[in-house]
Amino acid sequence: MADSLSLLDQALSLGEQELHALAAGDVDFADENAQRRSGLISMAWEKREGVALDALQDKLLKLQSMQGLLTEEARKLHASLKSELQKTKKHSARLQGYRQAVRGDGLHSQFVSKQG
């Protein structure tokens, strides 16, 4: 069975993969890695008995900095998606205006006779 430090190393590796996935915009893959990373950290915490505290602290600090990078990348992705959504809404509203102009709702009036 893997010891606590090797489980934390695996969690760090998954964190790096998750960071690359977020940078590429692959949210599903990043989510899968986040779930697996969480499980590995939980298992490592349960098996922490008998592990040198300095080594454990070092790995946990690395995981903490990795989490900071992941959070920063996720915020960038969120801001990007929010900006794209706003652009799409504006474009949709503009097309709706064109649609109303082309449809010509105002051309047919009950007060105007086309017969002359």
ABEGO torsion letter per residue (X at the ends): XBBAAAAAAAAAAAAAAAAAAAAAGBAAAAAAAAAAAAAAAAAAAAAABGBBAAAAAAAAAAAAAAAAAAAAAAAAAAAAAAAAAAAAAAAAAAAAAAAAAAAGAAABBAABBAAX
